[in-house]
């Protein structure tokens, strides 16, 4: 059965041991978002600040959940480095297109690319391959992944 959440003022009047016990029960049944809303806090950071103010942060927050800005910064930089090919600055990009479309649809894409490239400085490498598909293969209905029994 879910315990009733005490208002923050009442929780602050409890002894440290009782406060710790109540918070552990709350965390077992409620999310931090629910507790934050119930106590009228504007965001979860205020919840963590309240825990630190009452010296309960290390006793309540699981080690894996602790926010460490330096670790988060390293994680973001590592993810960014993995996504960007070696030797390509962060302000550069790679664009790929692999589709079966009508000539009209492709012309719209090429016009947009032309408009973009018209104002760009620098050199670009581009490889384009266009093939006409056999009429039987090209239909207005969407392509099917695979037919039953195939």
RAZI-V591473 format. One record per residue. N is the residue number from 0. PHI is phi as a letter, one per 40 degrees, with the letter a starting at -180 (none if undefined). OMEGA is omega in whole degrees, 0 to 359 (none if undefined). D_CENTER is the distance of its C-alpha to the mean C-alpha in Angstrom with 1 decimal. Layout:
BEGIN
n phi omega d_center
N PHI OMEGA D_CENTER
N PHI OMEGA D_CENTER
END
This chain:
BEGIN
n phi omega d_center
0 none 181 33.5
1 c 176 30.9
2 c 178 32.4
3 c 181 32.9
4 c 177 30.8
5 c 173 33.2
6 c 182 32.8
7 d 181 31.8
8 c 179 35.4
9 c 179 36.9
10 c 180 34.4
11 c 181 35.4
12 c 180 39.1
13 c 175 38.7
14 c 182 39.7
15 d 180 37.0
16 c 179 37.5
17 c 178 37.3
18 c 180 34.2
19 c 179 32.5
20 c 180 33.6
21 c 180 32.4
22 c 178 28.9
23 c 176 28.6
24 c 179 29.7
25 d 182 27.2
26 c 178 24.3
27 c 185 25.7
28 b 185 25.6
29 b 173 23.1
30 c 178 19.5
31 c 179 19.1
32 c 179 18.0
33 c 179 21.3
34 c 180 23.3
35 d 180 22.0
36 c 182 22.9
37 c 182 26.2
38 c 177 27.2
39 g 177 26.5
40 c 185 24.1
41 c 178 21.8
42 a 182 18.6
43 c 180 18.0
44 c 178 18.9
45 c 176 22.3
46 c 180 22.6
47 c 178 22.0
48 c 178 24.5
49 c 178 26.9
50 c 180 26.8
51 c 180 27.5
52 d 182 30.3
53 c 177 31.9
54 f 180 31.4
55 b 186 29.5
56 d 183 26.1
57 c 181 27.1
58 c 185 28.8
59 b 187 26.0
60 c 178 22.6
61 c 183 22.1
62 d 182 21.9
63 c 182 18.6
64 c 184 17.0
65 c 182 18.5
66 c 176 16.5
67 b 184 18.1
68 d 182 17.1
69 c 178 18.8
70 c 179 17.1
71 c 179 13.6
72 c 179 15.0
73 c 181 16.4
74 c 179 13.4
75 c 180 11.5
76 c 179 14.9
77 c 179 15.4
78 c 179 12.2
79 c 181 13.3
80 c 180 16.9
81 c 182 16.2
82 c 184 14.7
83 c 177 17.6
84 c 181 21.1
85 d 177 23.7
86 g 180 25.8
87 b 179 23.5
88 c 184 22.7
89 c 183 19.3
90 c 177 20.8
91 b 186 21.8
92 a 174 20.4
93 b 182 21.3
94 b 178 21.7
95 b 180 22.8
96 a 179 24.2
97 b 186 25.6
98 a 170 26.9
99 b 185 30.2
100 b 175 30.9
101 c 178 34.0
102 c 180 35.5
103 c 180 34.7
104 c 179 31.0
105 c 180 31.0
106 c 176 33.1
107 c 179 30.6
108 c 182 27.9
109 c 177 30.5
110 c 178 31.5
111 c 177 28.1
112 c 180 27.9
113 c 179 31.4
114 c 180 30.6
115 c 184 27.7
116 c 183 29.9
117 d 183 32.9
118 b 181 31.7
119 c 174 30.1
120 c 177 32.1
121 h 181 32.1
122 b 182 32.8
123 b 171 30.7
124 b 184 31.2
125 b 176 31.1
126 b 181 32.0
127 b 175 32.6
128 b 177 34.1
129 b 176 35.4
130 b 175 37.3
131 c 179 39.0
132 c 176 38.3
133 d 183 41.4
134 d 182 41.9
135 c 182 41.8
136 c 184 38.3
137 b 180 37.0
138 b 180 36.9
139 c 179 35.3
140 c 182 33.8
141 c 178 30.4
142 c 178 30.7
143 c 179 31.0
144 c 182 29.2
145 a 179 32.4
146 c 180 35.4
147 c 178 36.7
148 g 181 39.2
149 c none 38.1
END
